[in-house]
Amino acid sequence: MQNTTSGTVISVKRQWWLKINTKMIRKGALDGAIFPHILKVRYKVDGKEYVRRKWILTKGRVPMEGDAVGVVYDDLKPDKIKLII
């Protein structure tokens, strides 16, 4: 069964080396390019604290350090998560 909790972003790193082009035809090197980020998130489940890293790929706003994010976890494996941004 899945549950949700809130977590706190403790670090954000942009992966400059992995460029993903979102346009078929580009006018410049960075036209339509997006870069994935790795978020390190701290959250608690049943009093135990976890810290996990997750890759995110977004064209929108990337959470900053200290921002709250939603965390979806499995009751049997709380270290396996999905982020709600």
C-alpha positions as CSV (number, residue, x, y, z in Angstrom):
1,M,0.0,0.0,0.0
2,Q,1.2,3.5,-0.8
3,N,1.3,6.4,1.6
4,T,2.4,10.0,1.4
5,T,4.5,12.2,3.6
6,S,6.3,15.5,3.2
7,G,10.0,15.8,2.6
8,T,12.6,18.6,2.5
9,V,15.0,19.2,-0.3
10,I,18.5,19.3,1.1
11,S,20.4,19.6,-2.2
12,V,19.9,20.3,-5.9
13,K,22.4,19.5,-8.6
14,R,21.9,20.3,-12.3
15,Q,23.4,17.7,-14.6
16,W,25.0,19.9,-17.2
17,W,26.6,17.0,-19.0
18,L,23.2,15.5,-20.0
19,K,21.4,17.8,-22.4
20,I,17.9,16.8,-23.6
21,N,16.6,18.5,-26.7
22,T,12.9,19.2,-26.8
23,K,12.6,20.7,-30.2
24,M,13.1,19.0,-33.6
25,I,14.6,22.0,-35.2
26,R,16.9,24.3,-33.1
27,K,18.2,27.7,-33.9
28,G,21.0,27.5,-31.3
29,A,22.9,25.1,-29.2
30,L,20.6,25.6,-26.2
31,D,17.4,26.3,-28.0
32,G,14.8,23.9,-26.5
33,A,17.4,22.2,-24.3
34,I,16.6,21.1,-20.7
35,F,18.9,19.5,-18.2
36,P,17.8,17.0,-15.5
37,H,18.4,17.6,-11.8
38,I,19.2,15.4,-8.9
39,L,17.3,16.2,-5.8
40,K,18.4,14.9,-2.4
41,V,15.4,14.7,-0.2
42,R,15.0,14.1,3.6
43,Y,11.8,12.6,4.9
44,K,10.5,10.5,7.9
45,V,8.4,7.4,8.0
46,D,7.3,6.0,11.3
47,G,9.9,8.0,13.1
48,K,12.8,6.8,11.0
49,E,14.6,9.4,8.8
50,Y,15.5,8.6,5.2
51,V,17.6,10.5,2.7
52,R,17.2,9.6,-1.0
53,R,18.3,11.0,-4.3
54,K,15.9,11.3,-7.2
55,W,16.4,12.4,-10.8
56,I,13.8,14.8,-12.1
57,L,13.3,16.2,-15.6
58,T,11.1,19.2,-15.7
59,K,10.5,22.2,-17.9
60,G,8.9,24.1,-15.0
61,R,10.2,25.3,-11.7
62,V,12.8,23.1,-10.0
63,P,12.5,23.0,-6.2
64,M,15.3,24.8,-4.3
65,E,17.1,23.7,-1.1
66,G,14.8,24.0,1.8
67,D,11.6,23.6,-0.2
68,A,9.0,21.0,0.8
69,V,8.0,18.3,-1.6
70,G,5.5,15.4,-1.4
71,V,6.9,11.9,-1.1
72,V,5.0,8.8,-2.1
73,Y,6.4,5.6,-0.5
74,D,5.5,2.0,-0.2
75,D,4.7,0.7,3.4
76,L,6.9,-2.4,2.9
77,K,9.8,-0.5,1.3
78,P,9.8,3.1,2.5
79,D,13.2,3.8,0.9
80,K,11.6,3.4,-2.6
81,I,9.9,6.8,-3.3
82,K,8.3,9.0,-5.9
83,L,8.3,12.7,-5.6
84,I,5.3,15.0,-6.0
85,I,6.6,18.4,-7.1
